[in-house]
């Protein structure tokens, strides 16, 4: 009986070794799909911002506006582009900036600023022209 159990255990361990690369590929593809689906959702908003820009600008008084940080717009680093770029690099290590830009459907020049900031945070590293997760 012990021989039978040992034989079945060895068969299962062998099968697990065969399946491990497939599971890892499944996880990488899932991360890539999630990253790309959030990119696709952002592209539908482009038309809305251009319509908004066509309206007459609203002037705001600067009197009594001393409570802010002195910066206009949203706080630095509060966007989702860094998360999208990180998800793409995690899903497919070694991507170059042009490949990441194509996957995110944005211009490359933004990524030349974004990727070094992710590197400073310790989230990615650059090797040659490619970017890799840490």
C-alpha positions as protocol buffer text, in pm:
chain_id: "A"
residue {
  index: 1
  type: UNK
  ca { x: 0 y: 0 z: 0 }
}
residue {
  index: 2
  type: UNK
  ca { x: 286 y: 241 z: 83 }
}
residue {
  index: 3
  type: UNK
  ca { x: 439 y: 180 z: -262 }
}
residue {
  index: 4
  type: UNK
  ca { x: 112 y: 276 z: -429 }
}
residue {
  index: 5
  type: UNK
  ca { x: 89 y: 599 z: -227 }
}
residue {
  index: 6
  type: UNK
  ca { x: 453 y: 688 z: -302 }
}
residue {
  index: 7
  type: UNK
  ca { x: 398 y: 618 z: -673 }
}
residue {
  index: 8
  type: UNK
  ca { x: 87 y: 839 z: -688 }
}
residue {
  index: 9
  type: UNK
  ca { x: 261 y: 1114 z: -492 }
}
residue {
  index: 10
  type: UNK
  ca { x: 553 y: 1109 z: -739 }
}
residue {
  index: 11
  type: UNK
  ca { x: 310 y: 1123 z: -1034 }
}
residue {
  index: 12
  type: UNK
  ca { x: 133 y: 1424 z: -884 }
}
residue {
  index: 13
  type: UNK
  ca { x: 461 y: 1607 z: -813 }
}
residue {
  index: 14
  type: UNK
  ca { x: 570 y: 1543 z: -1172 }
}
residue {
  index: 15
  type: UNK
  ca { x: 241 y: 1682 z: -1304 }
}
residue {
  index: 16
  type: UNK
  ca { x: 273 y: 1990 z: -1082 }
}
residue {
  index: 17
  type: UNK
  ca { x: 616 y: 2059 z: -1234 }
}
residue {
  index: 18
  type: UNK
  ca { x: 462 y: 2036 z: -1581 }
}
residue {
  index: 19
  type: UNK
  ca { x: 179 y: 2276 z: -1497 }
}
residue {
  index: 20
  type: UNK
  ca { x: 383 y: 2545 z: -1316 }
}
residue {
  index: 21
  type: UNK
  ca { x: 488 y: 2735 z: -1634 }
}
residue {
  index: 22
  type: UNK
  ca { x: 127 y: 2738 z: -1754 }
}
residue {
  index: 23
  type: UNK
  ca { x: 3 y: 2883 z: -1426 }
}
residue {
  index: 24
  type: UNK
  ca { x: 272 y: 3152 z: -1437 }
}
residue {
  index: 25
  type: UNK
  ca { x: 176 y: 3239 z: -1796 }
}
residue {
  index: 26
  type: UNK
  ca { x: -190 y: 3253 z: -1691 }
}
residue {
  index: 27
  type: UNK
  ca { x: -107 y: 3500 z: -1413 }
}
residue {
  index: 28
  type: UNK
  ca { x: 101 y: 3722 z: -1646 }
}
residue {
  index: 29
  type: UNK
  ca { x: -173 y: 3726 z: -1910 }
}
residue {
  index: 30
  type: UNK
  ca { x: -436 y: 3810 z: -1647 }
}
residue {
  index: 31
  type: UNK
  ca { x: -230 y: 4106 z: -1529 }
}
residue {
  index: 32
  type: UNK
  ca { x: -181 y: 4225 z: -1889 }
}
residue {
  index: 33
  type: UNK
  ca { x: -554 y: 4202 z: -1964 }
}
residue {
  index: 34
  type: UNK
  ca { x: -634 y: 4398 z: -1647 }
}
residue {
  index: 35
  type: UNK
  ca { x: -383 y: 4667 z: -1739 }
}
residue {
  index: 36
  type: UNK
  ca { x: -507 y: 4695 z: -2095 }
}
residue {
  index: 37
  type: UNK
  ca { x: -875 y: 4700 z: -1996 }
}
residue {
  index: 38
  type: UNK
  ca { x: -816 y: 5005 z: -1777 }
}
residue {
  index: 39
  type: UNK
  ca { x: -630 y: 5170 z: -2065 }
}
residue {
  index: 40
  type: UNK
  ca { x: -923 y: 5110 z: -2301 }
}
residue {
  index: 41
  type: UNK
  ca { x: -1165 y: 5265 z: -2053 }
}
residue {
  index: 42
  type: UNK
  ca { x: -959 y: 5586 z: -2043 }
}
residue {
  index: 43
  type: UNK
  ca { x: -960 y: 5631 z: -2420 }
}
residue {
  index: 44
  type: UNK
  ca { x: -1337 y: 5687 z: -2430 }
}
residue {
  index: 45
  type: UNK
  ca { x: -1297 y: 5996 z: -2209 }
}
residue {
  index: 46
  type: UNK
  ca { x: -1077 y: 6179 z: -2459 }
}
residue {
  index: 47
  type: UNK
  ca { x: -1376 y: 6307 z: -2653 }
}
residue {
  index: 48
  type: UNK
  ca { x: -1538 y: 6438 z: -2336 }
}
residue {
  index: 49
  type: UNK
  ca { x: -1238 y: 6650 z: -2241 }
}
residue {
  index: 50
  type: UNK
  ca { x: -1214 y: 6802 z: -2587 }
}
residue {
  index: 51
  type: UNK
  ca { x: -1583 y: 6901 z: -2571 }
}
residue {
  index: 52
  type: UNK
  ca { x: -1526 y: 7055 z: -2231 }
}
residue {
  index: 53
  type: UNK
  ca { x: -1227 y: 7250 z: -2363 }
}
residue {
  index: 54
  type: UNK
  ca { x: -1445 y: 7398 z: -2638 }
}
residue {
  index: 55
  type: UNK
  ca { x: -1669 y: 7570 z: -2380 }
}
residue {
  index: 56
  type: UNK
  ca { x: -1600 y: 7920 z: -2260 }
}
residue {
  index: 57
  type: UNK
  ca { x: -1339 y: 7908 z: -1981 }
}
residue {
  index: 58
  type: UNK
  ca { x: -1454 y: 7983 z: -1628 }
}
residue {
  index: 59
  type: UNK
  ca { x: -1253 y: 8250 z: -1450 }
}
residue {
  index: 60
  type: UNK
  ca { x: -1194 y: 8198 z: -1083 }
}
residue {
  index: 61
  type: UNK
  ca { x: -1098 y: 8467 z: -842 }
}
residue {
  index: 62
  type: UNK
  ca { x: -761 y: 8428 z: -676 }
}
residue {
  index: 63
  type: UNK
  ca { x: -874 y: 8633 z: -375 }
}
residue {
  index: 64
  type: UNK
  ca { x: -911 y: 8410 z: -70 }
}
residue {
  index: 65
  type: UNK
  ca { x: -746 y: 8116 z: -243 }
}
residue {
  index: 66
  type: UNK
  ca { x: -459 y: 8095 z: 6 }
}
residue {
  index: 67
  type: UNK
  ca { x: -557 y: 7753 z: 141 }
}
residue {
  index: 68
  type: UNK
  ca { x: -409 y: 7547 z: -144 }
}
residue {
  index: 69
  type: UNK
  ca { x: -65 y: 7401 z: -197 }
}
residue {
  index: 70
  type: UNK
  ca { x: 25 y: 7653 z: -467 }
}
residue {
  index: 71
  type: UNK
  ca { x: 0 y: 7386 z: -738 }
}
residue {
  index: 72
  type: UNK
  ca { x: -277 y: 7376 z: -993 }
}
residue {
  index: 73
  type: UNK
  ca { x: -457 y: 7057 z: -1086 }
}
residue {
  index: 74
  type: UNK
  ca { x: -441 y: 6722 z: -919 }
}
residue {
  index: 75
  type: UNK
  ca { x: -161 y: 6629 z: -678 }
}
residue {
  index: 76
  type: UNK
  ca { x: 154 y: 6486 z: -836 }
}
residue {
  index: 77
  type: UNK
  ca { x: 154 y: 6108 z: -843 }
}
residue {
  index: 78
  type: UNK
  ca { x: -219 y: 6070 z: -790 }
}
residue {
  index: 79
  type: UNK
  ca { x: -297 y: 5942 z: -1142 }
}
residue {
  index: 80
  type: UNK
  ca { x: -341 y: 5589 z: -1267 }
}
residue {
  index: 81
  type: UNK
  ca { x: -84 y: 5592 z: -1549 }
}
residue {
  index: 82
  type: UNK
  ca { x: 194 y: 5478 z: -1318 }
}
residue {
  index: 83
  type: UNK
  ca { x: -17 y: 5183 z: -1210 }
}
residue {
  index: 84
  type: UNK
  ca { x: -98 y: 5096 z: -1572 }
}
residue {
  index: 85
  type: UNK
  ca { x: 267 y: 5113 z: -1677 }
}
residue {
  index: 86
  type: UNK
  ca { x: 372 y: 4903 z: -1378 }
}
residue {
  index: 87
  type: UNK
  ca { x: 106 y: 4642 z: -1458 }
}
residue {
  index: 88
  type: UNK
  ca { x: 227 y: 4618 z: -1819 }
}
residue {
  index: 89
  type: UNK
  ca { x: 591 y: 4584 z: -1715 }
}
residue {
  index: 90
  type: UNK
  ca { x: 497 y: 4323 z: -1454 }
}
residue {
  index: 91
  type: UNK
  ca { x: 294 y: 4126 z: -1707 }
}
residue {
  index: 92
  type: UNK
  ca { x: 561 y: 4144 z: -1977 }
}
residue {
  index: 93
  type: UNK
  ca { x: 908 y: 4220 z: -1838 }
}
residue {
  index: 94
  type: UNK
  ca { x: 1157 y: 4381 z: -2074 }
}
residue {
  index: 95
  type: UNK
  ca { x: 915 y: 4615 z: -2251 }
}
residue {
  index: 96
  type: UNK
  ca { x: 1066 y: 4930 z: -2400 }
}
residue {
  index: 97
  type: UNK
  ca { x: 907 y: 5274 z: -2363 }
}
residue {
  index: 98
  type: UNK
  ca { x: 764 y: 5267 z: -2720 }
}
residue {
  index: 99
  type: UNK
  ca { x: 604 y: 4928 z: -2646 }
}
residue {
  index: 100
  type: UNK
  ca { x: 459 y: 5048 z: -2315 }
}
residue {
  index: 101
  type: UNK
  ca { x: 325 y: 5363 z: -2485 }
}
residue {
  index: 102
  type: UNK
  ca { x: 160 y: 5152 z: -2755 }
}
residue {
  index: 103
  type: UNK
  ca { x: 2 y: 4923 z: -2493 }
}
residue {
  index: 104
  type: UNK
  ca { x: -129 y: 5222 z: -2296 }
}
residue {
  index: 105
  type: UNK
  ca { x: -230 y: 5414 z: -2610 }
}
residue {
  index: 106
  type: UNK
  ca { x: -41 y: 5726 z: -2501 }
}
residue {
  index: 107
  type: UNK
  ca { x: 256 y: 5922 z: -2635 }
}
residue {
  index: 108
  type: UNK
  ca { x: 606 y: 5809 z: -2545 }
}
residue {
  index: 109
  type: UNK
  ca { x: 727 y: 6143 z: -2409 }
}
residue {
  index: 110
  type: UNK
  ca { x: 511 y: 6105 z: -2098 }
}
residue {
  index: 111
  type: UNK
  ca { x: 671 y: 5767 z: -2021 }
}
residue {
  index: 112
  type: UNK
  ca { x: 1023 y: 5911 z: -2044 }
}
residue {
  index: 113
  type: UNK
  ca { x: 926 y: 6112 z: -1735 }
}
residue {
  index: 114
  type: UNK
  ca { x: 714 y: 5847 z: -1565 }
}
residue {
  index: 115
  type: UNK
  ca { x: 939 y: 5541 z: -1583 }
}
residue {
  index: 116
  type: UNK
  ca { x: 1242 y: 5703 z: -1411 }
}
residue {
  index: 117
  type: UNK
  ca { x: 1012 y: 5817 z: -1129 }
}
residue {
  index: 118
  type: UNK
  ca { x: 891 y: 5457 z: -1087 }
}
residue {
  index: 119
  type: UNK
  ca { x: 1256 y: 5350 z: -1083 }
}
residue {
  index: 120
  type: UNK
  ca { x: 1331 y: 5603 z: -806 }
}
residue {
  index: 121
  type: UNK
  ca { x: 1044 y: 5457 z: -603 }
}
residue {
  index: 122
  type: UNK
  ca { x: 1203 y: 5112 z: -645 }
}
residue {
  index: 123
  type: UNK
  ca { x: 912 y: 4963 z: -840 }
}
residue {
  index: 124
  type: UNK
  ca { x: 1094 y: 4898 z: -1168 }
}
residue {
  index: 125
  type: UNK
  ca { x: 1449 y: 4879 z: -1297 }
}
residue {
  index: 126
  type: UNK
  ca { x: 1596 y: 4954 z: -1637 }
}
residue {
  index: 127
  type: UNK
  ca { x: 1827 y: 4709 z: -1811 }
}
residue {
  index: 128
  type: UNK
  ca { x: 1939 y: 4818 z: -2155 }
}
residue {
  index: 129
  type: UNK
  ca { x: 1630 y: 4963 z: -2324 }
}
residue {
  index: 130
  type: UNK
  ca { x: 1386 y: 4737 z: -2139 }
}
residue {
  index: 131
  type: UNK
  ca { x: 1204 y: 4790 z: -1809 }
}
residue {
  index: 132
  type: UNK
  ca { x: 1164 y: 4513 z: -1552 }
}
residue {
  index: 133
  type: UNK
  ca { x: 965 y: 4488 z: -1226 }
}
residue {
  index: 134
  type: UNK
  ca { x: 1157 y: 4477 z: -897 }
}
